[in-house]
Amino acid sequence: MKYLSALSVAMAPLAMAKAIRNVYPVEARNGHSQRLSGGNVVAVEASSNTQIIIVWVNPGAGAETTTVQEAVTVTQTVTAGAADTAVGTATIPAGATGTIVGAGATHSVQVGGSAGLAYSPSEIQAAVGDMVIFTFMAANHTVTQSSFAKPCDPLEGGMDSKFVPNKDNAVVPPPQVAFQVTGTEPQWFYCKQSGHCGKGMTFSINPTAEKTQALFQAMAIQQKGQGDGSAITGNATSSAIASDVAATTVASATEAAGSATATASAGSGLQTGVGEIQAGACVCAVTCGAGSFPAAAVQGINNFGGIPGAIPASMAERI
């Protein structure tokens, strides 16, 4: 009798544990970053975006490629004319209508590396079904989705490659992440490494004539640029780029032979420009007005014509 009582007492915790396990089963955690094994570690962020998806990731160094999400199959309906119509590897008989699978183009984008703090190229035009393969070079960058209005802030529910380190380009072959374009709307991206977006490290898919990559990049520099102004730049703030200024100035200089007068007119609104400096890239955006030069009374002495102006030092940095 004592043995049975002792056995019952010993079994009680096991029975309680089973009851608790049945009532409160352990569930898999959802909505967290997926971490992939390999010589390097690549994490991808779950997304609710319907315009672009992450298809696969490869941490480099010969590791296996891991599928994150199945690629979308894009089809198109083709009606042949009076003669047989060849579309890719398919042939539609004359007068017939058929549905074919679109092949889709592949776009290659280098992240960082020899180009510095930049995506190369910085923008692409892609059709639905196209693949965009990002190759991550030195040193440690991301491809993080944002909005046009806030270039350096992550978009809620947007894509994020997370940080993909490749110090000194030591990972060979380098890590890669493949996106697939599944919509026609413009998509905006940046590197969320500290300070990189503020130096212009941005990327866009299908920018428009009104919302250009150059303007997107200029807004990133304006919003997050950390460069300090000087006596010449005037330590311009965000109002300098956001304002819409147009002005005309006339200056004259008198010499022994006579006098000369020159008139120049400033552009209206935001003026942007992009260029290349050896292995780097540069971008500028400025609005100039006759009264915007910090010390117009002493700067530009003995010159005539033109309009003085200033830009923040951070907008003139090599990136």
For each residue, the residues with C-beta under 8 A, 3 or more apart:
1: 4 5
2: 5 6
3: 6 7
4: 1 7 8
5: 1 2 8 9
6: 2 3 9 10
7: 3 4 10 11
8: 4 5 11 12
9: 5 6 12
10: 6 7 13
11: 7 8 14 15
12: 8 9 15 16
13: 10 16 17
14: 11 17 18
15: 11 12 18 19
16: 12 13 19 20
17: 13 14 20 21
18: 14 15 21 22
19: 15 16 22 23
20: 16 17 23 24
21: 17 18 24 25 26
22: 18 19 25
23: 19 20
24: 20 21
25: 21 22
26: 21
27:
28:
29: 32
30:
31: 46
32: 29 46
33: 43 44 45 46 162
34: 43 44 46 68
35: 41 42 43
36: 41 42 43 44 57 59 66
37: 59 63
38: 41 42 58 59 60 61 63 64
39: 59 60 61 62 63 171
40: 59 60 61 63 164 165 166 171 175
41: 35 36 38 59
42: 35 36 38 57 58 59 161 162 164 175 177
43: 33 34 35 36 162 163
44: 33 34 36 54 57 68 160 161 162 177
45: 33 159 160 161 162
46: 31 32 33 34
47: 53 54 145 157 158 159 160
48: 157
49: 52 53 145 155 157 158 159
50: 182 183
51: 181 182 183 184 185 187
52: 49 145 159 179 180 181 182 183 187 205
53: 47 49 69 72 159 179 180 182
54: 44 47 57 68 69 159 161 177 178 179
55: 67 68 69 70 71 131 178 179 180
56: 65 66 67 68 177 178
57: 36 42 44 54 65 66 68 161 175 176 177 178
58: 38 42 63 64 65 66 175 176 177
59: 36 37 38 39 40 41 42 63 171 175
60: 38 39 40 63 136 166 171 172 173 174 175 176
61: 38 39 40 171 172 173
62: 39 173
63: 37 38 39 40 58 59 60
64: 38 58
65: 56 57 58
66: 36 56 57 58
67: 55 56 70
68: 34 44 54 55 56 57
69: 53 54 55
70: 55 67
71: 55 131 180
72: 53 129 180 182
73: 101 129
74: 101 102 104 128 129
75: 99 100 101 102
76: 87 99 100 102
77: 97 98 99
78: 85 87 92 97 98 99 100
79: 92 96 97
80: 83 84 85 92 93 94 95 96 97 98
81: 85 94 95
82: 94 95
83: 80 94
84: 80 91 92 93 94
85: 78 80 81 91 92 94
86: 90 91 92
87: 76 78 90 91 92 100
88: 100 103
89:
90: 86 87 98 100
91: 84 85 86 87
92: 78 79 80 84 85 86 87 96 97 98 100
93: 80 84 96
94: 80 81 82 83 84 85
95: 80 81 82
96: 79 80 92 93
97: 77 78 79 80 92
98: 77 78 80 90 92
99: 75 76 77 78
100: 75 76 78 87 88 90 92
101: 73 74 75
102: 74 75 76 129
103: 88
104: 74 127 129 130 131 180
105: 126 127 130 131
106: 130 131 132 133
107: 124 126 130 131 132 133
108: 133 135
109: 119 120 121 124 132 133 134 135 203
110: 113 115 119 120 134 135 137
111: 119 134 135 136 137 141 143 164 191
112: 115 116 117 118 136 137 138 139 141 166 191
113: 110 120 137 138 169
114: 137 279
115: 110 112 118 119 120 279 280 281
116: 112 279 280 281 318 319
117: 112 191 196 199 200 201 319
118: 112 115 122 200 201 280 281 319
119: 109 110 111 115 122 134 143 189 201 202 203
120: 109 110 113 115
121: 109 124
122: 118 119 202 203 204 213 217 281
123: 203 204 205 207 213
124: 107 109 121 132 204 205 206
125: 205 206
126: 105 107 130 132 181 205 206
127: 104 105 130 181
128: 74 181 182 183 184
129: 72 73 74 102 104 180 181 182
130: 104 105 106 107 126 127 180 181
131: 55 71 104 105 106 107 178 179 180 181
132: 106 107 109 124 126 178 179 180 181 205
133: 106 107 108 109 176 177 178 179
134: 109 110 111 119 143 161 176 177 178 179
135: 108 109 110 111 174 175 176
136: 60 111 112 141 161 164 166 174 175 176 177
137: 110 111 112 113 114 166 169 174
138: 112 113 166 167 168 169
139: 112 165 166 167 168
140: 163 164 165 166 167 193
141: 111 112 136 163 164 191 193 196 201
142: 160 161 162 163 164 191 192 193
143: 111 119 134 159 160 161 177 179 189 191 203
144: 154 158 159 160 161 189 190 191 192
145: 47 49 52 154 155 158 159 160 187 188 189
146: 150 151 152 153 154 155 158 188 189 190
147: 150 151 153 155 188
148: 151 186 188 211 216 219
149: 219
150: 146 147 153 223
151: 146 147 148 188 190 197 202 216 217 219 220 223 224
152: 146 190 192 197 198 220 223 224
153: 146 147 150
154: 144 145 146 158 160 192
155: 49 145 146 147 158 188
156:
157: 47 48 49
158: 47 49 144 145 146 154 155
159: 45 47 49 52 53 54 143 144 145 179 189
160: 44 45 47 142 143 144 145 154 192
161: 42 44 45 54 57 134 136 142 143 144 164 177
162: 33 42 43 44 45 142
163: 43 140 141 142 193
164: 40 42 111 136 140 141 142 161 175 177
165: 40 139 140 171
166: 40 60 112 136 137 138 139 140 169 170 171 174 175
167: 138 139 140 170
168: 138 139
169: 113 137 138 166 172 174
170: 166 167
171: 39 40 59 60 61 165 166 174 175
172: 60 61 169
173: 60 61 62 176
174: 60 135 136 137 166 169 171
175: 40 42 57 58 59 60 135 136 164 166 171
176: 57 58 60 133 134 135 136 173
177: 42 44 54 56 57 58 133 134 136 143 161 164
178: 54 55 56 57 131 132 133 134
179: 52 53 54 55 131 132 133 134 143 159
180: 52 53 55 71 72 104 129 130 131 132
181: 51 52 126 127 128 129 130 131 132 187 205 206
182: 50 51 52 53 72 128 129
183: 50 51 52 128
184: 51 128 206
185: 51 206
186: 148 204 205 206 207 208 211
187: 51 52 145 181 204 205 206
188: 145 146 147 148 151 155 202 203 204 216
189: 119 143 144 145 146 159 202 203 204 205
190: 144 146 151 152 196 197 201 202 203 220
191: 111 112 117 141 142 143 144 196 197 201 202
192: 142 144 152 154 160 196 197
193: 140 141 142 163 196 201
194:
195: 198 199 224 226
196: 117 141 190 191 192 193 199 201
197: 151 152 190 191 192 200 201 202 220 224
198: 152 195 220 221 223 224 225 226 314
199: 117 195 196 221 225 314 317 319
200: 117 118 197 217 220 221 281 283 319
201: 117 118 119 141 190 191 193 196 197 220 319
202: 119 122 151 188 189 190 191 197 213 216 217 220
203: 109 119 122 123 143 188 189 190 213
204: 122 123 124 186 187 188 189 207 213 216
205: 52 123 124 125 126 132 181 186 187 189
206: 124 125 126 181 184 185 186 187
207: 123 186 204 211 212 213 216
208: 186 211 212
209: 212
210:
211: 148 186 207 208 215 216
212: 207 208 209 215 216 272
213: 122 123 202 203 204 207 216 217
214: 217 218 272 273 274 283 285
215: 211 212 218 219 270 272 285
216: 148 151 188 202 204 207 211 212 213 219 220
217: 122 151 200 202 213 214 220 221 274 283
218: 214 215 221 222 241 270 272 283 284 285 315
219: 148 149 151 215 216 222 223 241 285
220: 151 152 190 197 198 200 201 202 216 217 223 224 225
221: 198 199 200 217 218 224 225 283 285 314 315
222: 218 219 225 238 241 242 285 312 315
223: 150 151 152 198 219 220 238
224: 151 152 195 197 198 220 221
225: 198 199 220 221 222 312 314 315 317
226: 195 198 314
227: 312 313 314 315 316 317
228: 235 313 314
229: 233 234 235 236 312 313
230: 233 235 313
231: 234 294 295
232: 294 299 310
233: 229 230 236 294 310 311 312 313
234: 229 231 292 293 294 310
235: 228 229 230 312
236: 229 233 239 240 241 310 311 312
237: 240 312
238: 222 223 241 242
239: 236 242 243
240: 236 237 243 286 287 292 310 311 312
241: 218 219 222 236 238 270 285 286 287 315
242: 222 238 239
243: 239 240 287
244: 268 269 270 287
245: 266 268 269 287 288 289 292
246: 265 266 267 268 269 289
247: 265 266 288 289 290 291 307
248: 263 264 265 266 290 307
249: 263 264 290 306 307
250: 261 262 263
251: 261 262 303 304 305 306
252: 259 260 261 262 304
253: 259 260 302 304
254: 258 259
255: 258 259 260
256:
257:
258: 254 255
259: 252 253 254 255
260: 252 253 255 304
261: 250 251 252 304
262: 250 251 252 304 305 306
263: 248 249 250 305
264: 248 249 305 306 307
265: 246 247 248 307
266: 245 246 247 248 288 289 290 307 309
267: 246 271 288
268: 244 245 246
269: 244 245 246 287
270: 215 218 241 244 285 286 287
271: 267 285 286 287 288
272: 212 214 215 218 283 284 285
273: 214 283 284 285
274: 214 217 281 282 283 284
275: 281 282 283
276: 280 281 282
277: 280 281 282 318
278:
279: 114 115 116
280: 115 116 118 276 277 318 319
281: 115 116 118 122 200 274 275 276 277 318 319
282: 274 275 276 277 316 317 318 319
283: 200 214 217 218 221 272 273 274 275 315 319
284: 218 272 273 274 311 315 316
285: 214 215 218 219 221 222 241 270 271 272 273 311 315
286: 240 241 270 271 309 310 311 315
287: 240 241 243 244 245 269 270 271 292 309
288: 245 247 266 267 271 292 307 308 309 310
289: 245 246 247 266 292 307 309
290: 247 248 249 266 296 307 308
291: 247 296
292: 234 240 245 287 288 289 308 309 310
293: 234 296 299 300 308 309 310
294: 231 232 233 234 299 310
295: 231 298 299
296: 290 291 293 299 300 308
297:
298: 295 301
299: 232 293 294 295 296 308
300: 293 296 303 306 308
301: 298
302: 253
303: 251 300 306
304: 251 252 253 260 261 262
305: 251 262 263 264
306: 249 251 262 264 300 303
307: 247 248 249 264 265 266 288 289 290
308: 288 290 292 293 296 299 300
309: 266 286 287 288 289 292 293
310: 232 233 234 236 240 286 288 292 293 294
311: 233 236 240 284 285 286 315 316
312: 222 225 227 229 233 235 236 237 240 315 316
313: 227 228 229 230 233 316 317
314: 198 199 221 225 226 227 228 317
315: 218 221 222 225 227 241 283 284 285 286 311 312
316: 227 282 284 311 312 313
317: 199 225 227 282 313 314
318: 116 277 280 281 282
319: 116 117 118 199 200 201 280 281 282 283
